[in-house]
Amino acid sequence: MIKILILTLSLFITLFAENNDTNLSFSTQSYKKDFLEERLTTINKFLSIDNIWLREYYNHNKYRKTQDALDELINKIKSISKKKQTKARKYNLEELQNQRETLITKLELLSEFKDPPFSSITKPIDIGEAPEVTNPVLIISALSYIKQIKQKQKDFEKRYKDFTLLIDRLEKKKEILSDLYILTSAKKHQDSLIEVASEINDFGSILKLSSTTLSLNNKKVDDISKKLTEKIKIQGKQALYIASTIAILLIVSLLIKLVLKRYIKDNDRFYKSNKIINFTNLAIVIFIFLFAYLENVSYLVTVLGFASAGIAIAMKDMFMSILGWFVIVIGGSFQVGDRMKVTKDGRDFVGDILDISFLRITVQEDITLTTYMTNRRAGRIIFIPNHYIFGSVLANYTHSSLKTVWDGIDITITFNSNHKKAAHLVKNITKKYSKGYTDITRKQLNRLRDKYSLRNTNVEPRVLTFIEPNGIKISTWYLTNAYATLTLRSNISAEIIDAFLKEPDIKIAYPTQTVNVDNDLQNIPDIPDIPGIT
């Protein structure tokens, strides 16, 4: 009895345990299915149509399928068109043609997806042509180019990572669908599994190609960046050396100028020395840049030789002015500070030279007899092209050491005046006022004998007497300072007038006319008025 009871109890416990296992197994499968479906929903959200890669892939497939359908439809239309046209075939043909138009419209809408997808990760990045770094100015363009290609490289790597992440999610989706299909054997999971497997297969080949492209891009960008960086360093060092050389050159020239300014008291000599130093510095700097950045100097000479004819014609005045500058500087015909006169289109301009540059002479117009007689303007800055020295008459009032010029005053006295006394008075007054300039000129002319052949070295004032229609003209000529002719002219003129007014036998003449009336003409009777005659 006990054995039977024990056996019955054991059987009951066994049945109860099996029932619990069945319920537990069913509960576990249900939980696993829900969990997998939840994961599938999450992945599907990520793999939504908004994903750029899937969007390109799906749209391209749509375009391809639409194109295949259109081709098949066209073949059907051609086949039906060749057959005998019955009412049913005509109706069918119209239907097919309508479908064709619909497919054509759909293709137009999908035309942007005509090209195969994933070209942005399968084609190498367009890095263009690397710039040449042959001088410091091109360093900026080289740095900009490196920045651009590295940015393109980063963009490509980001797209590659996104694409890799997409494939990883597709692999997980495949695993989930596989588990769901094993659990449920549902056809929808089977179809989805086949579709995902096809996508993974297509994307896998793209991933291999993009991986190769990524490696190629990285190698190309790294190589170009290293080469350009090395060239930038070379040009940077060269620019630093050149800048240091120029800085040292400027410092040395500045020190030389300070020394010259301390020991040279003559402004003209210091100005010339300063010009020579500046020109030398400029020439040295130009040669430094030429030999530093011009790979083939002979090539430049050849090019300039061929282009010289055209350049000479187009820039004739400029080249002539530069040549004129060499003539002026080497010949010494004009120097800064000289007083000069230039005639242009019948107008005279007199002034002092402020500067002599490569292209022109800068002159400040002063108050002179020319401005008093003709221009009635003074103080203007006149720019005279250097090439005028070849085709125009330029007068230098203060050439070389000669700082004086001849000036003259004319005064007319009446015919009955004592002209000998008048000439004597004029000569004494002129000698008194011009004596200092006469002595200076005599010394200056003696210095010029070594440079020029001087035949007439008479520097004493000259008084000349001439018969004129309105009287006797006394003309006096004297030496005066080239920079202050009007002042001395004014003083001498006033002194002569005062001296003549004190002499009763000297009368200053002016344009006059004498009328002699005959006495017989005064006795002619008046003619009576005749009517009708006026």
GILINTA-V832142 format. One record per residue. RES is the residue in three letters. NEAR is the number of other ideal C-beta (glycine too) atoms within 8 Angstrom. Layout:
[[RES;NEAR] [RES;NEAR]]
This chain:
[[MET;4] [ILE;5] [LYS;6] [ILE;7] [LEU;8] [ILE;8] [LEU;8] [THR;8] [LEU;8] [SER;8] [LEU;8] [PHE;8] [ILE;8] [THR;8] [LEU;8] [PHE;8] [ALA;8] [GLU;8] [ASN;8] [ASN;8] [ASP;8] [THR;8] [ASN;8] [LEU;8] [SER;8] [PHE;8] [SER;8] [THR;8] [GLN;9] [SER;8] [TYR;8] [LYS;10] [LYS;11] [ASP;8] [PHE;8] [LEU;12] [GLU;9] [GLU;8] [ARG;10] [LEU;12] [THR;8] [THR;8] [ILE;12] [ASN;9] [LYS;7] [PHE;8] [LEU;11] [SER;8] [ILE;6] [ASP;5] [ASN;10] [ILE;7] [TRP;12] [LEU;11] [ARG;10] [GLU;11] [TYR;13] [TYR;9] [ASN;11] [HIS;13] [ASN;8] [LYS;10] [TYR;13] [ARG;8] [LYS;8] [THR;12] [GLN;9] [ASP;8] [ALA;9] [LEU;12] [ASP;8] [GLU;8] [LEU;12] [ILE;9] [ASN;8] [LYS;9] [ILE;12] [LYS;8] [SER;8] [ILE;11] [SER;7] [LYS;5] [LYS;7] [LYS;4] [GLN;6] [THR;6] [LYS;5] [ALA;6] [ARG;11] [LYS;9] [TYR;8] [ASN;9] [LEU;12] [GLU;8] [GLU;8] [LEU;12] [GLN;9] [ASN;8] [GLN;9] [ARG;12] [GLU;8] [THR;8] [LEU;12] [ILE;9] [THR;8] [LYS;9] [LEU;12] [GLU;7] [LEU;6] [LEU;12] [SER;8] [GLU;4] [PHE;11] [LYS;7] [ASP;6] [PRO;5] [PRO;10] [PHE;12] [SER;8] [SER;7] [ILE;13] [THR;9] [LYS;7] [PRO;7] [ILE;11] [ASP;5] [ILE;9] [GLY;5] [GLU;3] [ALA;9] [PRO;9] [GLU;5] [VAL;12] [THR;7] [ASN;7] [PRO;8] [VAL;5] [LEU;12] [ILE;11] [ILE;7] [SER;8] [ALA;13] [LEU;9] [SER;8] [TYR;12] [ILE;12] [LYS;8] [GLN;8] [ILE;13] [LYS;10] [GLN;8] [LYS;12] [GLN;12] [LYS;8] [ASP;9] [PHE;14] [GLU;9] [LYS;8] [ARG;10] [TYR;12] [LYS;8] [ASP;10] [PHE;15] [THR;9] [LEU;8] [LEU;13] [ILE;12] [ASP;8] [ARG;11] [LEU;13] [GLU;9] [LYS;10] [LYS;13] [LYS;12] [GLU;8] [ILE;12] [LEU;13] [SER;9] [ASP;10] [LEU;14] [TYR;12] [ILE;7] [LEU;10] [THR;8] [SER;6] [ALA;8] [LYS;5] [LYS;6] [HIS;11] [GLN;10] [ASP;8] [SER;9] [LEU;12] [ILE;8] [GLU;8] [VAL;12] [ALA;9] [SER;8] [GLU;10] [ILE;12] [ASN;8] [ASP;9] [PHE;14] [GLY;9] [SER;8] [ILE;12] [LEU;11] [LYS;8] [LEU;9] [SER;13] [SER;9] [THR;8] [THR;13] [LEU;12] [SER;8] [LEU;9] [ASN;12] [ASN;9] [LYS;8] [LYS;10] [VAL;14] [ASP;8] [ASP;8] [ILE;12] [SER;11] [LYS;8] [LYS;9] [LEU;14] [THR;9] [GLU;8] [LYS;10] [ILE;12] [LYS;8] [ILE;9] [GLN;14] [GLY;10] [LYS;8] [GLN;10] [ALA;9] [LEU;8] [TYR;8] [ILE;11] [ALA;8] [SER;8] [THR;9] [ILE;10] [ALA;8] [ILE;8] [LEU;11] [LEU;9] [ILE;8] [VAL;8] [SER;12] [LEU;8] [LEU;8] [ILE;9] [LYS;11] [LEU;8] [VAL;8] [LEU;11] [LYS;8] [ARG;6] [TYR;6] [ILE;9] [LYS;4] [ASP;6] [ASN;6] [ASP;9] [ARG;8] [PHE;12] [TYR;10] [LYS;10] [SER;11] [ASN;10] [LYS;8] [ILE;8] [ILE;11] [ASN;9] [PHE;8] [THR;9] [ASN;11] [LEU;8] [ALA;8] [ILE;9] [VAL;10] [ILE;8] [PHE;8] [ILE;11] [PHE;10] [LEU;10] [PHE;7] [ALA;8] [TYR;7] [LEU;9] [GLU;5] [ASN;6] [VAL;8] [SER;6] [TYR;8] [LEU;10] [VAL;8] [THR;8] [VAL;8] [LEU;9] [GLY;7] [PHE;7] [ALA;8] [SER;8] [ALA;7] [GLY;7] [ILE;10] [ALA;9] [ILE;7] [ALA;6] [MET;8] [LYS;8] [ASP;8] [MET;8] [PHE;10] [MET;11] [SER;14] [ILE;11] [LEU;10] [GLY;14] [TRP;13] [PHE;8] [VAL;11] [ILE;14] [VAL;8] [ILE;6] [GLY;6] [GLY;8] [SER;8] [PHE;13] [GLN;9] [VAL;10] [GLY;9] [ASP;12] [ARG;13] [MET;15] [LYS;11] [VAL;13] [THR;9] [LYS;7] [ASP;3] [GLY;4] [ARG;8] [ASP;9] [PHE;13] [VAL;12] [GLY;12] [ASP;11] [ILE;15] [LEU;8] [ASP;7] [ILE;12] [SER;8] [PHE;6] [LEU;9] [ARG;9] [ILE;14] [THR;13] [VAL;15] [GLN;11] [GLU;14] [ASP;12] [ILE;6] [THR;10] [LEU;9] [THR;11] [THR;14] [TYR;8] [MET;5] [THR;7] [ASN;10] [ARG;5] [ARG;7] [ALA;9] [GLY;6] [ARG;8] [ILE;8] [ILE;11] [PHE;8] [ILE;11] [PRO;11] [ASN;17] [HIS;11] [TYR;11] [ILE;11] [PHE;8] [GLY;4] [SER;9] [VAL;4] [LEU;11] [ALA;7] [ASN;10] [TYR;11] [THR;10] [HIS;8] [SER;7] [SER;6] [LEU;10] [LYS;9] [THR;11] [VAL;8] [TRP;7] [ASP;12] [GLY;8] [ILE;10] [ASP;7] [ILE;12] [THR;12] [ILE;14] [THR;9] [PHE;6] [ASN;4] [SER;13] [ASN;8] [HIS;10] [LYS;6] [LYS;10] [ALA;15] [ALA;11] [HIS;8] [LEU;13] [VAL;13] [LYS;11] [ASN;8] [ILE;12] [THR;13] [LYS;12] [LYS;7] [TYR;11] [SER;14] [LYS;8] [GLY;6] [TYR;13] [THR;14] [ASP;8] [ILE;11] [THR;12] [ARG;10] [LYS;8] [GLN;12] [LEU;12] [ASN;7] [ARG;9] [LEU;12] [ARG;8] [ASP;4] [LYS;5] [TYR;5] [SER;3] [LEU;8] [ARG;4] [ASN;4] [THR;7] [ASN;5] [VAL;8] [GLU;6] [PRO;12] [ARG;8] [VAL;12] [LEU;8] [THR;9] [PHE;7] [ILE;4] [GLU;8] [PRO;2] [ASN;8] [GLY;10] [ILE;15] [LYS;11] [ILE;15] [SER;11] [THR;14] [TRP;10] [TYR;17] [LEU;13] [THR;14] [ASN;9] [ALA;11] [TYR;9] [ALA;8] [THR;13] [LEU;10] [THR;7] [LEU;15] [ARG;12] [SER;8] [ASN;9] [ILE;15] [SER;10] [ALA;8] [GLU;10] [ILE;13] [ILE;10] [ASP;8] [ALA;10] [PHE;14] [LEU;6] [LYS;5] [GLU;11] [PRO;3] [ASP;7] [ILE;12] [LYS;9] [ILE;10] [ALA;12] [TYR;6] [PRO;4] [THR;6] [GLN;4] [THR;4] [VAL;4] [ASN;4] [VAL;6] [ASP;6] [ASN;6] [ASP;6] [LEU;7] [GLN;7] [ASN;6] [ILE;5] [PRO;4] [ASP;3] [ILE;4] [PRO;4] [ASP;5] [ILE;5] [PRO;4] [GLY;3] [ILE;5] [THR;1]]
